[in-house]
């Protein structure tokens, strides 16, 4: 039986790990999680914030996810959007999901990310 989402995996081009580390830790505020050695040899990097985990794996013929995306729930969405903008990330608000405030952004390799907060 399914009980939770363990992680979401996104792809990235080989050699982009340092760029991803900067974005996911300094811009989004996540913590890098060490990969098991057998998996670390493949490249990529993993990040976590509380129970949320994003894994970025390298892919030789990488194409960023433009439509597919993880939906990441946040608190204080306005402040979080400002945090991203202050660190150079583009924020695009979308008011089309009833009962939520949300915006989209992209990581430095072009993967789409959705950030949302339910309205009270």
MDTraj code that builds the backbone (N, CA, C; nanometers):
import mdtraj as md
import numpy as np

residues = "UNK UNK UNK UNK UNK UNK UNK UNK UNK UNK UNK UNK UNK UNK UNK UNK UNK UNK UNK UNK UNK UNK UNK UNK UNK UNK UNK UNK UNK UNK UNK UNK UNK UNK UNK UNK UNK UNK UNK UNK UNK UNK UNK UNK UNK UNK UNK UNK UNK UNK UNK UNK UNK UNK UNK UNK UNK UNK UNK UNK UNK UNK UNK UNK UNK UNK UNK UNK UNK UNK UNK UNK UNK UNK UNK UNK UNK UNK UNK UNK UNK UNK UNK UNK UNK UNK UNK UNK UNK UNK UNK UNK UNK UNK UNK UNK UNK UNK UNK UNK UNK UNK UNK UNK UNK UNK UNK UNK UNK UNK UNK UNK UNK UNK UNK UNK UNK UNK UNK UNK".split()
xyz = np.array([
    [0.0836, -0.1181, 0.0000],
    [0.0000, 0.0000, 0.0000],
    [0.0881, 0.1245, 0.0000],
    [0.0500, 0.2219, -0.0796],
    [0.1229, 0.3483, -0.0835],
    [0.0934, 0.4285, 0.0422],
    [0.1965, 0.4863, 0.1013],
    [0.1765, 0.5647, 0.2228],
    [0.2301, 0.7073, 0.2113],
    [0.3226, 0.7320, 0.1182],
    [0.3804, 0.8660, 0.1033],
    [0.4661, 0.8691, -0.0216],
    [0.4980, 0.9885, -0.0658],
    [0.5979, 1.0049, -0.1707],
    [0.7329, 1.0130, -0.1004],
    [0.8246, 0.9250, -0.1358],
    [0.9565, 0.9232, -0.0730],
    [1.0438, 1.0366, -0.1257],
    [1.0444, 1.0570, -0.2562],
    [1.1220, 1.1644, -0.3171],
    [1.0719, 1.1877, -0.4594],
    [1.1149, 1.2982, -0.5165],
    [1.0898, 1.3274, -0.6574],
    [1.2252, 1.3397, -0.7234],
    [1.2408, 1.2759, -0.8389],
    [1.3673, 1.2833, -0.9124],
    [1.3500, 1.3739, -1.0333],
    [1.4451, 1.4636, -1.0501],
    [1.4541, 1.5483, -1.1675],
    [1.5861, 1.5176, -1.2370],
    [1.5933, 1.5474, -1.3644],
    [1.7159, 1.5242, -1.4391],
    [1.7949, 1.6538, -1.4512],
    [1.9234, 1.6390, -1.4791],
    [2.0130, 1.7532, -1.4976],
    [2.1275, 1.7098, -1.5890],
    [2.1909, 1.8043, -1.6556],
    [2.3028, 1.7661, -1.7414],
    [2.4256, 1.7261, -1.6592],
    [2.5057, 1.6355, -1.7107],
    [2.6296, 1.5992, -1.6407],
    [2.7152, 1.7231, -1.6163],
    [2.7780, 1.7275, -1.4996],
    [2.8661, 1.8382, -1.4646],
    [2.7967, 1.9598, -1.4063],
    [2.6656, 1.9538, -1.3841],
    [2.5919, 2.0697, -1.3321],
    [2.5750, 2.0663, -1.1800],
    [2.6379, 1.9717, -1.1134],
    [2.6150, 1.9533, -0.9693],
    [2.6462, 2.0784, -0.8870],
    [2.7555, 2.1478, -0.9139],
    [2.7878, 2.2674, -0.8343],
    [2.6831, 2.3765, -0.8519],
    [2.6351, 2.3948, -0.9732],
    [2.5289, 2.4917, -1.0005],
    [2.4019, 2.4529, -0.9252],
    [2.3679, 2.3253, -0.9273],
    [2.2489, 2.2766, -0.8567],
    [2.2641, 2.2918, -0.7059],
    [2.3813, 2.2611, -0.6532],
    [2.4045, 2.2754, -0.5089],
    [2.3801, 2.4188, -0.4645],
    [2.4323, 2.5134, -0.5394],
    [2.4135, 2.6541, -0.5046],
    [2.2658, 2.6893, -0.5047],
    [2.1941, 2.6504, -0.6081],
    [2.0521, 2.6849, -0.6192],
    [1.9685, 2.6186, -0.5094],
    [1.9801, 2.4876, -0.4961],
    [1.8922, 2.4170, -0.4034],
    [1.9236, 2.4476, -0.2575],
    [2.0483, 2.4798, -0.2247],
    [2.0803, 2.5125, -0.0850],
    [2.0667, 2.6619, -0.0577],
    [2.1294, 2.7470, -0.1393],
    [2.1305, 2.8903, -0.1103],
    [2.0031, 2.9623, -0.1526],
    [1.9431, 2.9217, -0.2622],
    [1.8214, 2.9885, -0.3086],
    [1.6979, 2.9274, -0.2421],
    [1.6826, 2.7953, -0.2521],
    [1.5631, 2.7313, -0.1952],
    [1.5744, 2.7035, -0.0458],
    [1.6957, 2.7000, 0.0093],
    [1.7122, 2.6754, 0.1526],
    [1.7079, 2.5295, 0.1927],
    [1.7336, 2.4398, 0.0979],
    [1.7351, 2.2965, 0.1278],
    [1.8747, 2.2575, 0.1775],
    [1.8868, 2.1362, 0.2254],
    [2.0136, 2.0812, 0.2724],
    [2.0531, 1.9674, 0.1794],
    [2.1801, 1.9632, 0.1422],
    [2.2252, 1.8511, 0.0599],
    [2.2325, 1.7248, 0.1452],
    [2.1849, 1.6157, 0.0895],
    [2.1854, 1.4851, 0.1545],
    [2.2893, 1.3996, 0.0834],
    [2.3830, 1.3402, 0.1569],
    [2.4832, 1.2562, 0.0907],
    [2.4185, 1.1368, 0.0204],
    [2.4626, 1.1135, -0.1013],
    [2.4144, 0.9961, -0.1754],
    [2.4962, 0.8745, -0.1324],
    [2.4377, 0.7575, -0.1329],
    [2.5164, 0.6366, -0.1071],
    [2.6299, 0.6282, -0.2106],
    [2.7486, 0.5832, -0.1704],
    [2.8637, 0.5821, -0.2612],
    [2.8379, 0.5171, -0.3971],
    [2.7657, 0.4070, -0.3994],
    [2.7405, 0.3395, -0.5267],
    [2.6587, 0.4289, -0.6202],
    [2.5699, 0.5107, -0.5650],
    [2.4901, 0.6024, -0.6461],
    [2.5641, 0.7330, -0.6745],
    [2.6468, 0.7776, -0.5825],
    [2.7236, 0.9009, -0.6014],
    [2.8157, 0.8901, -0.7219],
    [2.8627, 0.7706, -0.7517],
    [2.9517, 0.7503, -0.8662],
    [2.8819, 0.7844, -0.9984],
    [2.7500, 0.7865, -0.9990],
    [2.6737, 0.8185, -1.1207],
    [2.6572, 0.9685, -1.1423],
    [2.6973, 1.0498, -1.0446],
    [2.6762, 1.1940, -1.0524],
    [2.5425, 1.2324, -0.9924],
    [2.5102, 1.3600, -1.0013],
    [2.3860, 1.4101, -0.9449],
    [2.4006, 1.4451, -0.7985],
    [2.2926, 1.4912, -0.7384],
    [2.2928, 1.5287, -0.5973],
    [2.1503, 1.5242, -0.5429],
    [2.1399, 1.5080, -0.4111],
    [2.0119, 1.4968, -0.3428],
    [1.9979, 1.6098, -0.2418],
    [1.8728, 1.6550, -0.2225],
    [1.8456, 1.7646, -0.1304],
    [1.7205, 1.7339, -0.0489],
    [1.7139, 1.7921, 0.0711],
    [1.5982, 1.7712, 0.1582],
    [1.5660, 1.8991, 0.2339],
    [1.4383, 1.9130, 0.2675],
    [1.3889, 2.0169, 0.3580],
    [1.2766, 1.9503, 0.4359],
    [1.3031, 1.9159, 0.5619],
    [1.2052, 1.8396, 0.6385],
    [1.1817, 1.7071, 0.5680],
    [1.0562, 1.6675, 0.5480],
    [1.0283, 1.5390, 0.4835],
    [1.0358, 1.5441, 0.3298],
    [1.0583, 1.6621, 0.2731],
    [1.0617, 1.6789, 0.1273],
    [1.2010, 1.6451, 0.0750],
    [1.2075, 1.5542, -0.0219],
    [1.3357, 1.5206, -0.0842],
    [1.3271, 1.5363, -0.2348],
    [1.4265, 1.6039, -0.2920],
    [1.4420, 1.6146, -0.4360],
    [1.5757, 1.5530, -0.4729],
    [1.5734, 1.4610, -0.5678],
    [1.6942, 1.3972, -0.6173],
    [1.7173, 1.4476, -0.7587],
    [1.8380, 1.4889, -0.7886],
    [1.8729, 1.5311, -0.9238],
    [1.9757, 1.4348, -0.9778],
    [1.9383, 1.3667, -1.0840],
    [2.0259, 1.2695, -1.1471],
    [2.0719, 1.3217, -1.2824],
    [2.1941, 1.2894, -1.3190],
    [2.2455, 1.3381, -1.4459],
    [2.1994, 1.2501, -1.5610],
    [2.1815, 1.3154, -1.6743],
    [2.1320, 1.2485, -1.7932],
    [2.2046, 1.3092, -1.9141],
    [2.2723, 1.2240, -1.9912],
    [2.3552, 1.2708, -2.1027],
    [2.2761, 1.3535, -2.2039],
    [2.1572, 1.3111, -2.2394],
    [2.0775, 1.3858, -2.3371],
    [1.9682, 1.4667, -2.2668],
    [2.0068, 1.5344, -2.1602],
    [1.9152, 1.6094, -2.0742],
    [1.8305, 1.7101, -2.1506],
    [1.7027, 1.7116, -2.1160],
    [1.6078, 1.8155, -2.1564],
    [1.5295, 1.8517, -2.0320],
    [1.5203, 1.9807, -1.9973],
    [1.4498, 2.0177, -1.8740],
    [1.3010, 1.9853, -1.8807],
    [1.2459, 1.9542, -1.7642],
    [1.1016, 1.9299, -1.7531],
    [1.0316, 2.0654, -1.7590],
    [0.9556, 2.0897, -1.8637],
    [0.8861, 2.2180, -1.8818],
    [0.7430, 2.2142, -1.8299],
    [0.6790, 2.1009, -1.8382],
    [0.5413, 2.0875, -1.7902],
    [0.5380, 2.0055, -1.6611],
    [0.6023, 1.8903, -1.6633],
    [0.6087, 1.8076, -1.5421],
    [0.6871, 1.8854, -1.4361],
    [0.6477, 1.8686, -1.3096],
    [0.7147, 1.9427, -1.2030],
    [0.6767, 1.8858, -1.0668],
    [0.7632, 1.9039, -0.9681],
    [0.7204, 1.8756, -0.8312],
    [0.6393, 1.9949, -0.7807],
    [0.5363, 1.9667, -0.7048],
    [0.4576, 2.0704, -0.6386],
    [0.5022, 2.0752, -0.4936],
    [0.5657, 2.1840, -0.4546],
    [0.6247, 2.1954, -0.3212],
    [0.5420, 2.2909, -0.2356],
    [0.4860, 2.2375, -0.1274],
    [0.4045, 2.3188, -0.0382],
    [0.4952, 2.4014, 0.0523],
    [0.4624, 2.5302, 0.0645],
    [0.5415, 2.6213, 0.1471],
    [0.4512, 2.6958, 0.2442],
    [0.5130, 2.7531, 0.3469],
    [0.4459, 2.8458, 0.4381],
    [0.4963, 2.9853, 0.4042],
    [0.4126, 3.0840, 0.4274],
    [0.4505, 3.2237, 0.4020],
    [0.5008, 3.2401, 0.2581],
    [0.4141, 3.2082, 0.1634],
    [0.4520, 3.2022, 0.0230],
    [0.5040, 3.3356, -0.0316],
    [0.4480, 3.4459, 0.0145],
    [0.4949, 3.5773, -0.0329],
    [0.6414, 3.5981, 0.0068],
    [0.6748, 3.5671, 0.1308],
    [0.8129, 3.5819, 0.1780],
    [0.9054, 3.4857, 0.1049],
    [0.8570, 3.3651, 0.0773],
    [0.9399, 3.2668, 0.0071],
    [0.9650, 3.3116, -0.1367],
    [0.8629, 3.3668, -0.2012],
    [0.8813, 3.4192, -0.3370],
    [0.9835, 3.5321, -0.3378],
    [0.9766, 3.6201, -0.2383],
    [1.0761, 3.7288, -0.2287],
    [1.2160, 3.6713, -0.2110],
    [1.2291, 3.5681, -0.1293],
    [1.3593, 3.5043, -0.1085],
    [1.4177, 3.4597, -0.2426],
    [1.3369, 3.3922, -0.3235],
    [1.3843, 3.3443, -0.4531],
    [1.4242, 3.4605, -0.5432],
    [1.3382, 3.5623, -0.5500],
    [1.3679, 3.6774, -0.6355],
    [1.4945, 3.7504, -0.5911],
    [1.5124, 3.7658, -0.4597],
    [1.6319, 3.8326, -0.4080],
    [1.7598, 3.7569, -0.4420],
    [1.7460, 3.6279, -0.4675],
    [1.8620, 3.5455, -0.5015],
    [1.8698, 3.5178, -0.6522],
    [1.7940, 3.5953, -0.7288],
    [1.8044, 3.5891, -0.8736],
    [1.7139, 3.4928, -0.9466],
    [1.6240, 3.4252, -0.8769],
    [1.5335, 3.3305, -0.9424],
    [1.4088, 3.4041, -0.9921],
    [1.3606, 3.3635, -1.1068],
    [1.2382, 3.4196, -1.1632],
    [1.1177, 3.3548, -1.0947],
    [1.0187, 3.4366, -1.0609],
    [0.8955, 3.3909, -0.9976],
    [0.7788, 3.4313, -1.0868],
    [0.6950, 3.3350, -1.1241],
    [0.5778, 3.3611, -1.2069],
    [0.4541, 3.3157, -1.1289],
    [0.3735, 3.4121, -1.0856],
    [0.2533, 3.3811, -1.0086],
    [0.1451, 3.3247, -1.0989],
    [0.0655, 3.2333, -1.0448],
    [-0.0452, 3.1721, -1.1173],
    [-0.1612, 3.1587, -1.0198],
    [-0.2708, 3.2280, -1.0475],
    [-0.3875, 3.2280, -0.9580],
    [-0.4974, 3.1333, -1.0053],
    [-0.4629, 3.0331, -1.0848],
    [-0.5645, 2.9461, -1.1443],
    [-0.5964, 2.8201, -1.0645],
    [-0.5400, 2.8029, -0.9460],
    [-0.5721, 2.6864, -0.8644],
    [-0.6598, 2.7321, -0.7478],
    [-0.7893, 2.7037, -0.7514],
    [-0.8781, 2.7488, -0.6441],
    [-0.8287, 2.7032, -0.5069],
    [-0.8388, 2.7953, -0.4117],
    [-0.8035, 2.7632, -0.2744],
    [-0.6544, 2.7668, -0.2443],
    [-0.5734, 2.8132, -0.3376],
    [-0.4279, 2.8161, -0.3189],
    [-0.3671, 2.9430, -0.3765],
    [-0.2554, 2.9824, -0.3204],
    [-0.1647, 3.0802, -0.3824],
    [-0.0502, 2.9963, -0.4347],
    [-0.0043, 3.0279, -0.5560],
    [0.1068, 2.9498, -0.6090],
    [0.1858, 3.0300, -0.7104],
    [0.3112, 2.9859, -0.7258],
    [0.3954, 3.0412, -0.8300],
    [0.4852, 2.9316, -0.8844],
    [0.5376, 2.9595, -1.0019],
    [0.6329, 2.8694, -1.0662],
    [0.7679, 2.9374, -1.0735],
    [0.8712, 2.8552, -1.0754],
    [1.0069, 2.9023, -1.0962],
    [1.0807, 2.7913, -1.1692],
    [1.2052, 2.8165, -1.2043],
    [1.2881, 2.7146, -1.2692],
    [1.4209, 2.7048, -1.1979],
    [1.4727, 2.5832, -1.1913],
    [1.6071, 2.5669, -1.1367],
    [1.7073, 2.6125, -1.2441],
    [1.8363, 2.6174, -1.2130],
    [1.9326, 2.6733, -1.3084],
    [1.9515, 2.5929, -1.4366],
    [1.8994, 2.4705, -1.4423],
    [1.9103, 2.3934, -1.5667],
    [1.7763, 2.3900, -1.6407],
    [1.6765, 2.4643, -1.5905],
    [1.5504, 2.4796, -1.6606],
    [1.4362, 2.3919, -1.6156],
    [1.4528, 2.3111, -1.5104],
    [1.3418, 2.2297, -1.4601],
    [1.2374, 2.3194, -1.3940],
    [1.1112, 2.2945, -1.4251],
    [1.0001, 2.3705, -1.3681],
    [0.9724, 2.3231, -1.2260],
    [0.9494, 2.4184, -1.1349],
    [0.9152, 2.3893, -0.9959],
    [0.7906, 2.4699, -0.9598],
    [0.6956, 2.4067, -0.8913],
    [0.5755, 2.4756, -0.8450],
    [0.5822, 2.4876, -0.6935],
    [0.5488, 2.6059, -0.6425],
    [0.5447, 2.6321, -0.4990],
    [0.4032, 2.6777, -0.4674],
    [0.3391, 2.6144, -0.3674],
    [0.2011, 2.6495, -0.3377],
    [0.1734, 2.6481, -0.1886],
    [0.0718, 2.7273, -0.1535],
    [0.0267, 2.7366, -0.0149],
    [-0.1252, 2.7429, -0.0156],
    [-0.1914, 2.6532, 0.0604],
    [-0.3375, 2.6599, 0.0677],
    [-0.3818, 2.7901, 0.1319],
    [-0.4928, 2.8440, 0.0842],
    [-0.5523, 2.9605, 0.1474],
    [-0.6317, 2.9141, 0.2682],
    [-0.6297, 2.9902, 0.3733],
    [-0.7062, 2.9533, 0.4934],
    [-0.8500, 2.9925, 0.4826],
])
top = md.Topology()
chain = top.add_chain()
for i, resn in enumerate(residues, 1):
    res = top.add_residue(resn, chain, resSeq=i)
    for name in ("N", "CA", "C"):
        top.add_atom(name, md.element.get_by_symbol(name[0]), res)
traj = md.Trajectory(xyz[None], top)
